[in-house]
Amino acid sequence: MTQRSFPSLRQNAFVVPDLEAALDHWTRVMKVGPFVLYEHVDYGGVTYRGKPTHIDASVAMGYWGDVQIELIEQHNDAPSIYRDFLLAGRKGLQHMGTYTSSYEEDLARLAREGIQPVQAGGEGIGVRFCYIETDPAVGWMIELIEETPAIRELNAKLYALARDWDGRDPVRRPDSL
């Protein structure tokens, strides 16, 4: 990648084999929360290494200070970066995310540098995203997330929930926003 990379990384994402256990750990032990749980998300139009795939996953999102924490559990065996991560025996941080208002420009710039997304999608949730492989020594990927008015509004609501959290109701549903 060139000197100009991406805006600051604002999301830490963990792929977990058991989302319920991960939520318990993050809320009870780490005192991070609340998390909003999105079950069996239909990302729509997802590709993995250039081929269509249908990932069945649940995602929980919350904030730890200014950093968004995302927990992901894949429920099926569809090809994906999440499946690969767990099959490799890995655990912990899988990717870090950054938001961009110039999604197409960033993809074009990366393509000129010979960098293609490993996984991409988002039409089903109204925000495009893709994952970029980084130096293997780093150990995690970068997620490029399209910053839309809807995603800014969602993140503001999630941030406000965390800022005002009193420890009760650690896992919530999207309709609570």
N, C-alpha and C positions, 0 to 999 in steps of 0.2 A: 504494500500500500504506500501511497505517497505521503509526504509530510502532512498534508491536509488530510485529516482522517474524518472523524465525525464529531458532532457536538458531544458534550460531556455524556458519559455513561450514567444513566439515571435509574437503571433497573438491574437487580440481581435476580437471576432465575435458577431455580433448583428443580431438577427432575427427580421425582421420588417414586419409590415402588408402592407406597401406602400414603395417600394424601391425608387420610384421617389422622394417622400417627404423626405426620409432619405438621399438620395444623395444631395438634396437641402440643408438640414440642415448641413450635414457634410462639404460640400464645401463652402457654403455661410457664415454660422454662425461660424463653428469651424475652417474654413480656412484650411481644410485638403483636399488634392487632389494632382493630379487628380486621379479619380477612373477609372479603366477599367471595363466595364460592359460586363458580359457574360450572355446572355439571354437563357433561357430554356435549361440549361445544362443537358446533358445526362450522368449522373455519371456512369451508367452501373453496373449491378450486386449488387445493394444496398440491404442490409438486415436491417431490423428493428426488434429488439428483436428475432433474429434468423429466421425470415420469410422474403421472398422476398417482396420488395415494389418498386413502380415506382414513384419517386418524380419528379415533374415538378417544378423547381426552377430557379430563376435568381440570380446571385451573382455579386457584385461589390467589387473590391479589390483596395486598395491604401495604402499609408504609412503615418503615423503620426510620424515623427522622425524615430526611429529604429523599431517602432511597426507597424506591418501590421494590417490594419483595413479591416474586411470583413463584408459586409452587405448582408443578405440573405432574399429573399422573396419567399415563397413557393406558387405556383399558384394553386395547386390542393389539394385534401383532403386525399391524400395517407398517411398512417401511417408513422410518422417520429418524430424525436426529435424536429424539427422546428414547426410542427403542434401542438404537445403537449405543447410546450412552450407558444404559443399564446393562445391556448384553455384554458390554466390554468390562463389566464389573466395577464401573465407576460410580461415585456418589459425590454429592456436594454440588458446587456451582457448575451449571451446564452452559449458561450463557449470560452475557451482560447486554442490556438493551439501551439503545439511544433513539431519540425521536428526531425526525427530520421533516421539515416542510418542503423539502425538495427531493422527494423520494425518487422520481424518475431521473433527475439529474445525477443523484448519487449512484443509482444503478448503472447509468450510462458511463459515469466516471470509472466505476469499478470494472465494468466490462472492458474499457479501454486499457485498463491495467491487467487484463487477463483474469479477473476475479469474477466468478459466477456464484450466485446464491446456491447453497446446498439444499435449502428447503425454502419454499415461499408459499404465500396464500393470503387469505384474509377477506376475500369477497363476501363470504358468508357472515362475517361480523362487522363489515363496513369499514375496516381499516387494514390496509395492506402491510405485510411484514415479510422479511426474509432474513435468513441466517447466513452469515458469512464465516467460513473457516478462517481461523487465525493461525498464527505460528503454533505448531504442535507443542512447543515448549510452554506456551501460555496455559494450555489445558482447557480453554473454554472458547466458545464462539461469540460473535457479536450479532445481535439482532438489530436490524434496521427497521424502525416502526414509523409508518406514515403518521405524521402529526396533523390530525384533522380537528375541527372545532368539537366534534363529538368526543374524541379521545382526550382533548384538553379538559372538557367538562367532566368526564368520568374521573380522570386523575385528580381534579380539584375536589370532587366529592370523596374519593378514597382518602385523599390527604386530610381533609377536614374530619373524616371519621376517626382517623388515627390520632390527630391532634387532640381531639376531645374525648378519646377513649378512656373509660373508667375501669376497664377490666371485665366488664359484663358483656354478655353476648359476643364471644370471641369469633364466632363464625356466623356470617349473615348471608342472606340471599340477595340477589340483584334488585328485587323489588323493594328492599329496605333503603335503597338510595333515593 
